[in-house]
Amino acid sequence: MPPRRSPALPPARSSSWPWASVPGPPAVPRIKNFPMKTPRLLALFLATAVAALAADAKLMFALMPKAKGNAYFLSVKAGAEKAAKELNVELLFDGPTDTNAAKQNEIVENWITLGVDVIAVAAENRDGISTALRKARAQGITVLTYDADAQAAARSFFVNQATPQGIGYTLMDEAARLTGGEGEFAIITATLTAANQREWQKHIEARLAEKYPKMKLVAVRPCDDLKDRAQSEATALMSAHQNLKLIMAICSPGVPGAAEAVKQAGRAGAVKVIGLGLPNENKRYVHEGVTDAVILWDTGDLGYLTVQAGVALADGKLKAGDQQFKVGNRTFAIEGDNILLGSPFVFTRENIDRFDF
């Protein structure tokens, strides 16, 4: 197992005994009585002290969301904290307050300076974050991504909540089921540059072209991962497209935002709402009949798996070319450099109350 990064020695309380503030070892005779041996003894003692500190140091795991106040990523954080506690690692959780690719780069640079052991990022901009991540790898830091990927050369693995095809197909199939396979629909996304959402949209459109010729995608609107902005965009969509039959939100704040717009417009049932979101944020709208289906995965499991994988990677227990990754009694498939959490799940009025996240 590679050695942990060694913390700095504590500040001295004595100019002749620089490690005097470290409790534990008994007093040592003054080495000035052995002038010829002093350099070698001092070097040996320092090496021993540093090695002991390194052995006791916790692995420092830095986890970055797209936006740290987003309920989706707070749920990811809870799962990550569980894994960090089990593995006895120190977890740092930090990110922009809203979707900001430049701020993500700045935080990665700070973590490089701090000397963390592992960095895991949900990338807001695939290309924008990759230079900073490559720099971290060059410094010996283990790097992986989760939720939204960076360039492959910038990280070792991507912890994938579900395959983009699985997500896109599930969303499109559910939209077709609710509309009878015909009519206009629109998409609300977080940003037009978000790598994961662009990938999902590609597969939504592929499924649309393949199976549903009577359905038409009329607009794609960004909401900057904000519920209020999603509500405004949904209101504008209903005004601009009088025949709109469904709004599909592919970011978690977008689902309750769209639902609130439909509810206030008095068009519940006439305009269906589905999307990727958290059960707890959408239960009220589901039970009111405004939102028809919420599609997601267990976000806590995503955070948990990310930390488990990052620590295993840093410890040499997870390597390129592995085809599966075992955590306890669960086995996760690996396709290339993607560790797969599992398949999407559809939350409906019949099952949503069984989940609390």
C-alpha positions as CSV (number, residue, x, y, z in Angstrom):
1,M,0.0,0.0,0.0
2,P,1.5,3.4,-0.9
3,P,2.4,5.6,2.1
4,R,0.1,8.3,3.2
5,R,1.2,11.9,2.7
6,S,3.0,12.9,5.8
7,P,1.7,15.9,7.8
8,A,4.0,18.6,8.8
9,L,5.7,18.2,12.2
10,P,4.0,20.2,15.0
11,P,5.5,23.6,16.0
12,A,8.5,23.5,18.3
13,R,8.4,24.4,22.0
14,S,12.1,24.3,22.3
15,S,14.9,25.3,20.0
16,S,16.9,22.2,21.0
17,W,14.1,19.7,20.9
18,P,11.9,20.5,17.9
19,W,9.5,17.6,18.4
20,A,9.0,18.3,22.1
21,S,5.3,19.0,21.5
22,V,4.6,15.5,20.4
23,P,3.5,13.4,23.4
24,G,4.6,9.9,24.1
25,P,8.3,9.2,23.9
26,P,10.4,9.5,27.1
27,A,13.2,12.1,27.4
28,V,16.3,11.3,25.4
29,P,19.8,12.2,26.7
30,R,21.2,15.4,25.3
31,I,22.9,14.5,22.0
32,K,25.5,17.3,22.4
33,N,27.4,14.8,24.6
34,F,28.1,12.8,21.4
35,P,29.3,15.4,18.9
36,M,30.6,12.9,16.3
37,K,27.4,11.0,16.2
38,T,25.0,13.9,16.4
39,P,24.2,14.3,12.7
40,R,23.5,10.6,12.2
41,L,21.5,10.2,15.4
42,L,19.4,13.3,14.5
43,A,18.8,12.1,11.0
44,L,17.7,8.7,12.3
45,F,15.4,10.2,14.9
46,L,13.8,12.5,12.4
47,A,13.2,9.7,10.0
48,T,11.6,7.6,12.7
49,A,9.4,10.4,13.9
50,V,8.2,11.3,10.3
51,A,7.6,7.6,9.6
52,A,5.5,7.3,12.7
53,L,3.5,10.3,11.9
54,A,2.9,9.1,8.3
55,A,1.8,5.7,9.6
56,D,-0.8,7.3,11.9
57,A,-2.0,9.9,9.3
58,K,-5.5,9.4,7.8
59,L,-5.9,9.3,4.1
60,M,-7.4,12.7,3.0
61,F,-10.2,12.3,0.5
62,A,-11.5,15.5,-1.2
63,L,-15.0,15.2,-2.8
64,M,-16.4,17.9,-5.0
65,P,-20.0,18.4,-6.1
66,K,-21.2,20.5,-8.9
67,A,-23.0,22.7,-6.4
68,K,-22.5,22.1,-2.6
69,G,-26.0,23.3,-1.6
70,N,-27.8,21.1,-4.1
71,A,-30.0,18.5,-2.3
72,Y,-28.8,15.8,-4.7
73,F,-25.2,16.3,-3.7
74,L,-26.0,16.6,0.0
75,S,-27.4,13.1,-0.3
76,V,-24.2,12.0,-2.1
77,K,-22.3,13.6,0.8
78,A,-24.2,11.5,3.3
79,G,-23.2,8.3,1.6
80,A,-19.6,9.5,1.3
81,E,-19.5,10.2,5.0
82,K,-20.6,6.7,5.8
83,A,-17.9,5.2,3.7
84,A,-15.3,7.6,5.1
85,K,-16.2,6.6,8.7
86,E,-16.0,2.9,7.8
87,L,-12.6,3.3,6.2
88,N,-11.2,5.8,8.8
89,V,-10.4,8.4,6.2
90,E,-10.7,12.2,6.4
91,L,-13.4,13.5,4.1
92,L,-13.3,17.1,2.7
93,F,-16.5,18.2,0.9
94,D,-16.3,21.5,-1.0
95,G,-17.5,23.0,-4.2
96,P,-19.1,26.0,-5.8
97,T,-22.3,27.4,-4.3
98,D,-23.8,27.2,-7.8
99,T,-22.7,25.6,-11.1
100,N,-19.3,27.3,-11.8
101,A,-16.6,25.5,-13.7
102,A,-14.0,28.1,-13.0
103,K,-14.6,27.8,-9.2
104,Q,-14.2,24.0,-9.5
105,N,-10.8,24.5,-11.0
106,E,-9.8,26.9,-8.2
107,I,-10.8,24.4,-5.5
108,V,-8.8,21.6,-7.2
109,E,-5.8,23.8,-7.3
110,N,-6.3,24.5,-3.5
111,W,-6.5,20.8,-2.8
112,I,-3.2,20.2,-4.8
113,T,-1.5,22.8,-2.6
114,L,-3.0,21.2,0.6
115,G,-1.6,17.8,-0.5
116,V,-4.8,15.6,-0.4
117,D,-4.5,11.9,-1.2
118,V,-7.6,11.5,-3.4
119,I,-9.7,13.9,-5.4
120,A,-13.2,12.9,-6.7
121,V,-15.1,15.5,-8.8
122,A,-18.5,15.7,-10.4
123,A,-17.4,17.8,-13.4
124,E,-19.4,20.8,-14.5
125,N,-17.4,21.1,-17.6
126,R,-15.6,18.0,-19.0
127,D,-12.8,19.9,-20.7
128,G,-12.5,22.8,-18.3
129,I,-11.7,20.7,-15.2
130,S,-9.4,18.3,-16.9
131,T,-6.2,20.4,-16.9
132,A,-6.4,20.9,-13.2
133,L,-7.1,17.2,-12.6
134,R,-4.1,16.2,-14.8
135,K,-1.9,18.4,-12.7
136,A,-3.2,16.7,-9.6
137,R,-2.3,13.3,-11.0
138,A,1.2,14.6,-11.9
139,Q,1.6,15.4,-8.2
140,G,0.8,11.9,-7.2
141,I,-2.8,12.5,-6.2
142,T,-5.3,9.7,-7.0
143,V,-8.1,11.2,-9.2
144,L,-11.5,9.9,-10.1
145,T,-14.8,11.4,-11.2
146,Y,-18.4,10.6,-10.3
147,D,-21.8,11.7,-11.6
148,A,-20.3,13.7,-14.5
149,D,-17.1,12.7,-16.1
150,A,-13.9,14.6,-17.2
151,Q,-11.6,13.7,-20.0
152,A,-10.5,10.1,-19.6
153,A,-6.8,11.0,-19.3
154,A,-7.5,13.3,-16.4
155,R,-8.7,10.5,-14.0
156,S,-8.3,6.8,-13.4
157,F,-12.0,5.8,-13.1
158,F,-15.5,7.3,-13.5
159,V,-18.0,6.1,-10.9
160,N,-21.1,6.1,-13.2
161,Q,-24.5,6.2,-11.5
162,A,-26.0,4.4,-14.6
163,T,-25.0,4.2,-18.2
164,P,-26.0,7.3,-20.2
165,Q,-27.9,5.0,-22.5
166,G,-29.9,3.5,-19.6
167,I,-30.8,6.9,-18.3
168,G,-31.8,8.4,-21.7
169,Y,-33.8,5.3,-22.7
170,T,-35.6,5.1,-19.4
171,L,-36.6,8.8,-19.5
172,M,-37.8,8.6,-23.1
173,D,-39.7,5.3,-22.6
174,E,-41.5,6.8,-19.5
175,A,-42.3,9.9,-21.5
176,A,-43.8,7.9,-24.3
177,R,-45.8,5.7,-21.8
178,L,-47.4,8.8,-20.2
179,T,-48.2,10.6,-23.5
180,G,-49.4,7.5,-25.5
181,G,-46.3,7.9,-27.7
182,E,-47.3,11.1,-29.4
183,G,-47.2,14.9,-28.9
184,E,-44.8,17.6,-28.1
185,F,-42.4,17.6,-25.1
186,A,-39.6,19.8,-23.8
187,I,-36.5,19.2,-21.7
188,I,-35.2,21.3,-18.8
189,T,-31.5,20.8,-18.2
190,A,-29.0,22.3,-15.7
191,T,-26.7,23.9,-18.2
192,L,-26.1,23.4,-21.9
193,T,-22.5,22.5,-21.2
194,A,-23.0,19.9,-18.5
195,A,-21.2,16.8,-19.8
196,N,-23.5,14.2,-18.2
197,Q,-26.7,15.9,-19.2
198,R,-25.6,16.4,-22.8
199,E,-24.8,12.7,-22.9
200,W,-28.2,11.8,-21.5
201,Q,-29.9,14.1,-24.0
202,K,-28.1,12.4,-26.8
203,H,-29.6,9.0,-25.8
204,I,-33.0,10.6,-25.2
205,E,-33.0,11.9,-28.8
206,A,-31.7,8.6,-30.1
207,R,-34.5,6.6,-28.5
208,L,-37.0,9.2,-29.7
209,A,-35.8,8.8,-33.3
210,E,-35.7,5.0,-33.0
211,K,-39.1,4.3,-31.4
212,Y,-41.4,7.3,-31.2
213,P,-41.9,9.0,-34.5
214,K,-45.1,10.7,-33.4
215,M,-43.4,12.6,-30.5
216,K,-41.5,15.8,-31.0
217,L,-38.9,17.5,-28.9
218,V,-39.7,21.3,-29.2
219,A,-37.2,22.9,-26.8
220,V,-34.3,22.4,-24.4
221,R,-34.0,25.1,-21.7
222,P,-31.2,25.5,-19.0
223,C,-32.1,26.3,-15.4
224,D,-28.6,26.6,-13.8
225,D,-29.6,23.9,-11.3
226,L,-32.0,26.3,-9.6
227,K,-35.6,25.4,-8.8
228,D,-36.9,28.9,-9.3
229,R,-35.3,29.2,-12.7
230,A,-36.7,25.9,-13.7
231,Q,-40.2,27.1,-12.7
232,S,-39.8,30.2,-14.8
233,E,-38.5,28.2,-17.8
234,A,-41.4,25.7,-17.5
235,T,-43.9,28.6,-17.4
236,A,-42.3,30.1,-20.5
237,L,-42.4,26.7,-22.3
238,M,-46.1,26.2,-21.6
239,S,-46.7,29.7,-23.0
240,A,-44.6,29.3,-26.1
241,H,-45.9,25.8,-26.9
242,Q,-49.7,25.5,-26.3
243,N,-49.7,21.9,-27.4
244,L,-47.0,20.8,-24.9
245,K,-47.9,17.5,-23.4
246,L,-44.9,16.8,-21.2
247,I,-41.9,18.5,-19.5
248,M,-38.8,16.3,-18.8
249,A,-36.4,17.7,-16.3
250,I,-32.9,16.1,-16.3
251,C,-31.5,17.9,-13.3
252,S,-32.8,17.4,-9.8
253,P,-34.0,21.0,-9.0
254,G,-35.7,21.0,-12.4
255,V,-38.4,18.5,-11.5
256,P,-40.0,20.3,-8.6
257,G,-39.5,23.6,-10.4
258,A,-41.4,22.3,-13.5
259,A,-44.1,20.7,-11.2
260,E,-44.7,24.0,-9.4
261,A,-45.1,25.8,-12.7
262,V,-47.6,23.3,-14.0
263,K,-49.5,23.4,-10.7
264,Q,-49.7,27.2,-10.7
265,A,-50.8,27.2,-14.3
266,G,-53.7,24.8,-13.4
267,R,-52.5,22.3,-16.0
268,A,-51.8,19.3,-13.9
269,G,-52.6,16.2,-15.9
270,A,-52.7,18.1,-19.2
271,V,-48.9,18.7,-19.0
272,K,-47.1,15.7,-17.6
273,V,-43.9,16.2,-15.5
274,I,-41.2,13.6,-15.2
275,G,-37.4,13.8,-14.6
276,L,-34.3,12.9,-12.7
277,G,-34.8,14.0,-9.1
278,L,-34.8,13.1,-5.4
279,P,-37.9,11.4,-3.9
280,N,-38.1,13.7,-0.9
281,E,-38.2,16.8,-3.1
282,N,-41.0,15.5,-5.2
283,K,-43.3,13.4,-3.0
284,R,-45.8,16.2,-2.6
285,Y,-46.1,16.8,-6.3
286,V,-46.3,13.1,-7.0
287,H,-49.2,12.6,-4.5
288,E,-50.9,15.7,-5.9
289,G,-50.9,14.2,-9.3
290,V,-48.7,16.9,-10.8
291,T,-45.5,14.8,-11.2
292,D,-46.0,11.4,-12.8
293,A,-42.6,9.8,-12.3
294,V,-39.2,10.5,-10.8
295,I,-36.3,8.6,-12.1
296,L,-33.0,8.3,-10.3
297,W,-30.6,5.9,-8.5
298,D,-29.7,5.8,-4.8
299,T,-27.6,9.0,-4.5
300,G,-26.3,7.9,-1.1
301,D,-24.9,4.7,-2.7
302,L,-23.2,6.9,-5.3
303,G,-21.3,8.8,-2.7
304,Y,-20.5,5.6,-0.8
305,L,-19.2,3.8,-3.8
306,T,-17.1,6.8,-4.9
307,V,-15.3,6.9,-1.6
308,Q,-14.8,3.2,-1.5
309,A,-13.4,3.1,-5.0
310,G,-11.1,6.1,-4.4
311,V,-9.6,4.6,-1.3
312,A,-9.2,1.2,-3.0
313,L,-7.5,2.9,-5.9
314,A,-5.1,4.8,-3.7
315,D,-4.3,1.6,-1.8
316,G,-3.6,-0.4,-5.0
317,K,-6.6,-2.7,-4.4
318,L,-8.4,-1.3,-7.5
319,K,-6.5,-1.3,-10.8
320,A,-7.0,-0.5,-14.4
321,G,-8.3,-3.6,-16.2
322,D,-10.3,-4.9,-13.3
323,Q,-13.8,-6.1,-14.4
324,Q,-15.5,-5.9,-11.1
325,F,-15.2,-4.1,-7.7
326,K,-16.5,-5.7,-4.5
327,V,-17.6,-3.8,-1.5
328,G,-18.9,-6.0,1.3
329,N,-21.5,-8.3,-0.1
330,R,-22.1,-6.2,-3.3
331,T,-20.3,-6.5,-6.6
332,F,-20.2,-3.6,-9.0
333,A,-19.4,-4.2,-12.7
334,I,-16.6,-2.3,-14.4
335,E,-16.9,-1.5,-18.1
336,G,-13.5,-0.1,-19.3
337,D,-12.8,2.6,-16.8
338,N,-16.4,3.1,-15.7
339,I,-17.5,1.6,-12.4
340,L,-21.3,1.1,-12.7
341,L,-23.6,1.8,-9.7
342,G,-26.6,0.0,-11.3
343,S,-29.7,0.7,-13.3
344,P,-32.1,3.7,-13.0
345,F,-35.2,3.3,-10.8
346,V,-38.6,4.8,-11.5
347,F,-40.3,6.3,-8.4
348,T,-44.1,6.6,-8.7
349,R,-47.1,7.3,-6.4
350,E,-47.1,3.6,-5.5
351,N,-43.5,3.3,-4.2
352,I,-42.1,6.7,-3.5
353,D,-42.9,6.7,0.2
354,R,-40.7,3.8,0.7
355,F,-37.6,6.0,0.1
356,D,-36.2,8.8,2.3
357,F,-33.5,10.8,0.5
